[in-house]
């Protein structure tokens, strides 16, 4: 049985990714920051997929804004080692959204928190997973990135910087780890219909990024399918990006119906 480790799989897109891999017969390991949510979601996944092994870990990326919790990541992988579980696929879905960070108002530590979560923490997980993948002959790592790596939106400088940097990191990892048959790729969603979409219908009714060339925005399953493609169906692909945004990235500006 192959094993996938998915970060941030208690809500929204992470749930869709976990459900996709579970439906394909993978053992699903997932993480979340809230212990109660992790326990509840673990029970839900087990009920939904009774033939799959499901293991949830409560884990936080940071000790504080300046400090990545390296020991927590190492302990999680050590626990998997003790269980005799090797991660075949690592999906880096969890992220600090860095919402509403204004350049002249927010403290520097807010910027650091986003960079540390989205880049340093993810690099650490890649290193720990790849060390084990190397010993078993290969594996796949997929970043859930964002089209904001290329397109800016208001008051999200830290997030945009982290996603742009993440793509550079992805390419570097793909180059250095290719000789071990470890493939590293990235999925770049645009707007996704998450719980924020449901809770703020007036805002999302008129937000420009909803007006895509395809006329719709992604749901979690669209992103999950792209992640699964890189994990299971792209034997000779590494260092690649797959954009899932309804075509938003290709348009100079959205055509908004009057």
Phi, psi and omega in degrees: 000130177278154184237135174243139172247121183241124177273143177066053185246033175263341182217162166052229187299324178301323178295315180300321179293315179299317180295323178298311182291322178298320180293340178265007174089012178282149162287131185249117170255134181219161180235160173200161184274336184256120184299321180294317179295321178297313180297317180294318182289325176300316178295319179296315179298319182295323177291320182288326183231074187296340181269359182255146172275127183236129178226125178250143177237131170274120183208141176246149184283330189234148168278317172209183186302331185265349194230118175286140180275079183296321183296323180296318179294317180296321180294321178299313180291326176295323177294320176296322176300316181297328178278354182074029183252126174252132180280118177275327182227128174248123178247115183265087186260325184297143181204152168270118185287341178056042186288139170063031179271112184262132190303324184263002186241321184278145177290159180302328182297333176295319176296315181299321181299317180293313180297316181296321180288310190278339181244300186295314179298317180293323175299317179301314179296321176300314181299314182293319180290316184295325177303321180278323177299322179303321183289339183250008173097011175139180180173186183221135175236131182235122173273131166270100188263223182192149175289351174287356169297338181241342185231126183274148173229162189296141170058039180224034187302314183297317180297313180298319178297318181294323181285323174295315178295325180298323178292322175297319177297319178302315181293320178297317178297318180300320181292311185286332185261355181302324182294345177259011182063034175253119183261137181234123182220173183221138172257132183245090174286159165260225175296139179233143178283084178261190179295336176296324177298315182293321186280343183232061186298324181294320179293311185284347177293330186237003181295134187302325186289354176280345183267082184265162175303328178277351177083008180205165175248169187286153165252169184303324181296328178296317179292318180300319179297320180293318177299316182295324177303310180296323184288321193238343191236010186232063187305325186247029181239126174210152182070024186252160178237140176233113182271131181234080185218023178068010181096007183303321185294334185274347185264142179292321176205153181287146174267106185260119180300141179271000000 
